[in-house]
């Protein structure tokens, strides 16, 4: 055991020395850190002290400079609200003063106002006097009418004198009055009793026109006439809105109603009538609508009247005529041109078909011969030209509308639908 302890002691001594060295190194490190920390704290304190010292001097100088400012608001004991109040009401006073000044400039002087009032009073007085005078005049007129009415009531009118027989002895004929001119009169017929006539006076009732003038042409009259200016009336749709004029001469009196065995007539011989004509392809007729009539007057004068009516031929309305159509030849020519164009396109297609052949083994197609080139060129040209000609001929054929002829010199009948004063020569 003793030998064992002696051998262990020398080994423990070096270990203690190692630990001591480590502690010393740690202490030196801690000491260095503490020195650095103290140096940093000292530097910060130095900087803070410098700032405090220099900053205090600046504030002192600023306080010294501000002490020299004088506050005028504090001297007059006015705060901010008081100054705003004074400014606001000062502006209001200025605005009111300006408004008062404008009113004083625009108002009329008192003298002119009083003058206008006096003028109005004078006008009112004149109007009052005029109105009173009018009332007095009306009252006087009413009084006069009342007195006349009372006079009529007290003194009834004298009975009419009986007619005297011209054949009675002692009758002396007096001067005859000139005969009055014939006038048209309207008579209204009603089956109501006389008591109900006034109740239905405002209702519309058919009127009977009585005309005694020989110059009056009654409705539904007809007269013979001769066409002196005929027409070739187009049957196109556009021609219906633009009719053509025709002229007729009346060759006899106009006949109207039959009274007993006597036919009433109106002399229109020699009068001229014009009208508007239009053609109808389906009926192959020309229809004429009358417009104006001109008749002779005594003394070399003329009378022109607006008339309404139509022309009849062979007992029917309208005048039958020949239908003339000129587009047939143009259609035939267009057909031939279309056929030529078809042949031309055939030759052209035959020449173009060579280019559709497959390529030979040498990579080339067969070349066109001069005959093929000539046939293709002529065919292409003839086809296009024929198509153009055919289109042109078709357009021209569309412009040719069928017409219905109304020849000159034929005898027709004129029918008047409305009555009119023609002022013809008296018989």
C-alpha positions in Angstrom: 0.0 0.0 0.0 2.8 2.4 0.9 4.5 1.8 -2.4 1.3 2.5 -4.3 0.8 5.9 -2.7 4.3 7.0 -3.4 4.0 6.2 -7.0 0.7 8.3 -7.4 1.7 11.6 -5.9 4.0 12.8 -8.7 1.2 12.3 -11.3 -1.3 14.6 -9.4 1.0 17.7 -9.2 1.1 18.4 -13.0 -2.7 18.3 -13.1 -3.1 21.0 -10.5 -0.7 23.2 -12.4 -2.7 22.9 -15.6 -5.9 23.9 -13.8 -4.1 27.0 -12.3 -3.0 28.1 -15.8 -6.5 27.8 -17.1 -7.9 29.9 -14.2 -5.3 32.6 -14.8 -6.2 32.7 -18.5 -9.9 33.0 -17.7 -9.2 35.8 -15.2 -7.2 37.7 -17.8 -10.0 37.4 -20.3 -12.6 38.6 -17.9 -10.4 41.5 -16.9 -9.9 42.5 -20.5 -13.7 42.4 -21.1 -14.3 44.5 -18.0 -11.8 47.1 -19.1 -13.4 47.3 -22.6 -16.9 47.6 -21.0 -15.7 50.4 -18.7 -14.0 52.1 -21.6 -17.2 52.0 -23.6 -19.3 53.2 -20.7 -16.9 56.0 -20.1 -17.0 57.1 -23.8 -20.8 57.1 -23.9 -20.8 59.2 -20.7 -18.4 61.6 -22.2 -20.4 62.0 -25.3 -23.6 62.4 -23.4 -22.0 65.0 -21.1 -20.7 67.0 -24.1 -24.2 67.0 -25.7 -25.8 68.1 -22.5 -23.4 70.9 -22.1 -23.5 72.2 -25.6 -27.3 71.7 -25.9 -27.9 73.7 -22.8 -26.0 76.6 -24.3 -28.2 76.5 -27.5 -31.4 76.5 -25.5 -30.2 79.3 -23.4 -29.4 81.4 -26.5 -32.8 80.5 -28.0 -34.6 81.5 -24.8 -32.6 84.8 -24.9 -33.6 85.5 -28.5 -37.4 84.7 -27.9 -37.6 87.0 -25.0 -37.3 90.0 -27.3 -40.6 89.1 -29.2 -43.6 91.3 -28.3 -47.1 89.7 -28.6 -49.6 92.4 -29.6 -52.6 90.2 -29.0 -51.7 89.8 -25.4 -51.3 93.6 -25.1 -54.9 94.3 -26.2 -56.3 91.3 -24.4 -57.7 89.6 -27.6 -57.5 86.0 -28.2 -58.0 84.1 -31.5 -61.8 83.7 -31.2 -62.2 87.4 -30.7 -60.2 88.3 -33.8 -62.3 85.8 -35.9 -65.5 87.4 -34.6 -64.3 90.9 -35.4 -63.3 89.8 -39.0 -66.6 88.0 -39.7 -68.8 90.8 -38.6 -66.6 93.4 -40.3 -67.2 91.6 -43.6 -70.9 91.5 -43.0 -71.0 95.2 -42.3 -69.1 95.9 -45.5 -71.6 93.7 -47.6 -74.6 95.5 -46.0 -73.1 98.9 -46.7 -72.6 97.9 -50.4 -76.1 96.6 -50.7 -77.6 99.8 -49.2 -75.5 101.8 -51.7 -76.8 99.8 -54.6 -80.4 100.2 -53.5 -79.9 103.9 -53.2 -78.5 104.1 -56.7 -81.2 102.0 -58.3 -84.3 103.3 -56.6 -86.5 105.8 -58.4 -86.8 109.3 -57.2 -89.9 110.1 -55.2 -91.1 112.7 -57.8 -91.2 110.2 -60.6 -93.1 107.7 -58.5 -95.7 110.2 -57.5 -96.1 111.2 -61.2 -96.7 107.6 -62.2 -99.3 107.2 -59.5 -101.2 110.3 -60.6 -101.2 109.0 -64.2 -102.7 105.7 -63.1 -105.3 107.5 -61.0 -106.3 109.5 -64.1 -106.6 106.4 -66.3 -108.7 104.6 -63.7 -111.0 107.6 -63.5 -111.4 107.7 -67.3 -112.1 104.0 -67.5 -114.7 104.4 -64.8 -116.5 107.2 -66.6 -116.4 105.3 -70.0 -117.8 102.2 -68.4 -120.6 104.2 -66.7 -121.4 105.9 -70.1 -121.6 102.5 -71.8 -123.9 101.2 -69.1 -126.2 104.2 -69.4 -126.3 103.7 -73.2 -127.2 100.0 -72.9 -129.9 100.9 -70.3 -131.4 103.5 -72.6 -131.4 101.0 -75.5 -133.1 98.4 -73.4 -135.7 100.9 -72.3 -136.4 101.9 -75.9 -136.8 98.2 -76.9 -139.2 97.6 -74.0 -141.3 100.6 -75.1 -141.4 99.3 -78.7 -142.4 95.9 -77.4 -145.2 97.4 -75.4 -146.4 99.4 -78.4 -146.5 96.3 -80.5 -148.5 94.4 -77.9 -151.1 97.2 -77.5 -151.4 97.9 -81.3 -151.4 94.6 -83.2 -150.3 94.7 -86.9 -152.9 95.1 -89.7 -154.0 92.0 -91.6 -152.5 91.5 -95.1 -154.5 92.8 -98.1 -156.3 90.1 -100.1 -155.0 89.3 -103.6 -156.8 91.0 -106.5 -158.0 89.0 -109.4 -156.5 90.4 -112.6 -159.8 89.5 -114.4 -161.9 91.6 -112.0 -163.4 94.8 -113.5 -161.5 98.0 -112.7 -158.2 96.2 -112.2 -155.2 98.3 -113.4 -152.0 96.4 -113.9 -149.0 97.9 -112.3 -145.3 97.7 -113.3 -143.9 94.2 -113.3 -140.7 93.4 -111.4 -137.8 92.0 -113.3 -137.6 88.2 -113.2 -135.0 86.9 -110.7 -132.1 84.8 -111.8 -132.5 81.1 -111.3 -130.7 79.9 -108.1 -130.0 76.6 -106.5 -131.9 75.8 -103.4 -131.5 73.1 -100.8 -134.6 71.3 -99.4 -134.5 68.9 -96.5 -137.2 66.2 -96.3 -138.1 64.6 -92.9 -141.0 62.4 -91.7 -141.0 64.0 -88.2 -143.9 66.1 -86.9 -143.6 69.8 -87.0 -143.1 70.0 -83.2 -139.9 67.8 -83.4 -138.3 69.7 -86.3 -136.4 72.1 -84.1 -135.1 69.4 -81.9 -133.4 67.7 -84.8 -132.3 70.8 -86.6 -128.6 70.2 -85.7 -128.6 66.6 -87.0 -127.1 66.1 -90.4 -129.8 65.1 -93.0 -129.4 64.5 -96.7 -130.2 67.5 -98.8 -131.9 67.7 -102.2 -130.3 70.0 -104.7 -132.6 71.8 -107.0 -131.0 73.6 -109.9 -132.9 75.6 -112.5 -129.9 77.0 -114.4 -129.4 75.9 -118.0 -125.7 76.3 -117.5 -125.6 73.6 -114.8 -124.4 70.1 -115.8 -126.0 67.5 -113.5 -124.1 64.5 -112.3 -124.2 61.2 -114.3 -124.7 63.1 -117.5 -123.0 61.7 -120.7 -122.1 63.4 -123.9 -120.6 62.2 -127.2 -117.0 63.2 -128.0 -114.2 62.6 -130.4 -110.6 61.9 -129.5 -108.4 64.6 -131.1 -105.2 63.8 -129.1 -104.6 60.1 -128.5 -102.0 58.2 -126.5 -99.8 55.1 -126.4 -100.3 54.3 -122.7 -97.5 52.3 -121.1 -98.5 49.3 -119.0 -95.4 49.5 -116.7 -95.7 49.9 -113.0 -93.9 53.2 -113.0 -96.2 54.7 -115.6 -99.2 54.5 -113.3 -97.9 57.3 -111.2 -97.2 59.5 -114.2 -100.2 59.3 -116.6 -100.2 60.8 -120.1 -102.6 63.6 -121.2 -105.4 63.2 -123.8 -107.7 65.8 -125.3 -111.3 65.3 -126.5 -113.9 67.5 -128.2 -117.6 67.2 -127.3 -119.7 66.8 -130.4 -123.2 67.0 -128.9 -125.3 68.0 -126.0 -124.9 66.3 -122.6 -127.9 64.1 -121.8 -129.1 63.5 -118.3 -132.5 62.5 -116.8 -135.6 61.6 -118.7 -138.7 63.7 -117.8 -141.8 62.1 -119.2 -141.0 61.7 -122.9 -138.4 64.6 -122.9 -134.7 64.1 -122.4 -133.2 66.9 -120.4 -129.9 68.2 -122.0 -127.2 70.7 -121.4 -125.5 72.2 -124.5 -121.8 71.3 -124.4 -121.2 71.1 -128.2 -117.7 72.3 -129.1 -116.3 72.1 -125.5 -112.8 70.6 -125.0 -112.0 68.2 -122.2 -108.6 66.9 -121.2 -107.8 63.9 -119.0 -105.0 61.7 -117.7 -104.6 58.3 -119.4 -103.0 55.0 -118.1 -102.7 51.6 -119.7 -103.8 48.2 -118.4 -102.2 45.2 -120.0 -104.5 42.6 -118.5 -107.6 44.3 -119.9 -105.8 45.7 -123.0 -107.5 49.1 -122.4 -106.7 52.7 -121.8 -108.5 54.3 -118.9 -108.9 58.1 -118.9 -109.7 60.3 -115.9 -111.2 63.7 -116.8 -109.6 66.8 -115.4 -110.7 70.1 -116.9 -113.3 71.3 -119.5 -113.2 74.5 -121.5 -116.4 76.0 -123.1 -117.1 79.1 -125.1 -118.9 82.1 -123.6 -120.8 84.8 -125.4 -118.7 87.8 -126.3 -115.6 85.8 -127.2 -114.9 84.7 -123.7 -114.1 81.2 -122.2 -115.3 79.3 -119.2 -113.0 76.7 -117.5 -114.5 74.1 -115.1 -113.0 71.3 -113.0 -114.8 68.1 -113.9 -114.7 64.5 -112.7 -115.6 61.6 -114.9 -114.3 58.9 -117.3 -114.4 57.8 -120.9 -116.5 54.9 -122.1 -116.3 53.0 -125.4 -118.7 50.4 -126.8 -120.7 50.6 -123.6 -117.8 49.8 -121.2 -115.4 51.9 -119.2 -112.1 52.5 -120.9 -111.0 52.3 -124.6 -109.8 49.0 -126.0 -106.7 49.3 -128.1 -104.0 47.3 -129.8 -101.2 46.0 -127.5 -97.7 46.7 -129.0 -94.8 44.8 -127.6 -91.3 45.3 -129.0 -89.1 43.3 -126.7 -89.6 40.0 -128.6 -86.7 40.6 -131.1 -84.4 41.6 -128.3 -85.1 38.4 -126.4 -84.4 36.4 -129.5 -81.1 38.1 -130.1 -80.2 37.6 -126.4 -80.9 33.9 -126.9 -78.6 33.6 -129.9 -75.9 35.5 -128.1 -76.2 33.0 -125.2 -75.8 30.1 -127.5 -72.7 31.5 -129.1 -71.3 32.1 -125.6 -71.9 28.5 -124.8 -70.0 27.3 -127.8 -67.1 29.6 -127.1 -66.8 28.4 -123.5 -66.8 24.8 -124.9 -63.8 25.5 -127.1 -62.0 27.3 -124.3 -62.6 24.4 -121.9 -61.2 21.9 -124.5 -58.0 23.9 -124.7 -57.7 24.2 -121.0 -58.2 20.5 -120.5 -54.7 19.8 -122.0 -53.1 21.4 -118.9 -55.0 18.9 -116.7 -53.3 15.9 -118.3 -50.7 14.1 -116.1 -47.0 14.9 -116.4 -45.0 12.5 -118.6 -42.0 10.4 -117.5 -39.7 13.2 -118.5 -41.5 15.7 -116.2 -43.0 17.7 -119.1 -46.5 18.1 -120.5 -47.4 18.0 -124.2 -47.2 21.5 -125.7 -50.3 23.1 -127.3 -50.4 23.1 -131.1 -51.1 26.3 -133.0 -54.6 25.0 -133.8 -55.4 24.4 -130.1 -54.1 27.8 -129.2 -56.3 29.4 -131.9 -59.4 27.4 -131.0 -58.9 28.2 -127.3 -58.4 32.0 -127.9 -61.4 32.3 -130.2 -63.6 30.3 -127.9 -62.6 32.3 -124.8 -63.1 35.6 -126.6 -66.4 34.6 -128.3 -67.8 33.3 -125.0 -67.0 36.5 -123.0 -68.3 38.8 -125.8 -71.5 36.8 -126.3 -72.2 36.9 -122.5 -71.8 40.7 -122.5 -74.0 41.1 -125.5 -76.7 38.8 -124.0 -76.7 40.8 -120.8 -77.0 44.1 -122.6 -79.9 42.8 -124.8 -81.8 41.6 -121.7 -81.4 44.9 -120.0 -82.8 46.7 -123.1 -85.7 44.3 -123.3 -86.6 45.1 -119.7 -86.8 48.8 -120.7 -89.3 48.0 -123.5 -92.7 47.9 -121.7 -95.9 46.9 -123.7 -98.1 49.8 -124.7 -101.8 50.0 -125.4 -102.7 52.3 -128.4 -105.6 54.8 -128.1 -106.1 56.0 -131.7 -107.1 59.5 -132.7 -110.5 60.2 -134.3 -112.5 57.5 -132.6 -116.0 58.3 -131.1 -116.3 57.8 -127.4 -118.8 58.7 -124.6 -117.8 61.1 -121.8 -119.5 60.4 -118.4 -119.6 63.2 -115.8 -119.7 61.9 -112.2 -120.1 65.3 -110.4 -122.3 68.3 -111.3 -120.7 71.5 -112.3 -121.6 74.9 -113.7 -120.2 75.0 -117.2 -121.6 78.4 -118.3 -122.3 77.1 -121.8 -123.9 79.1 -124.5 -127.7 79.4 -123.8 -130.0 77.8 -126.2 
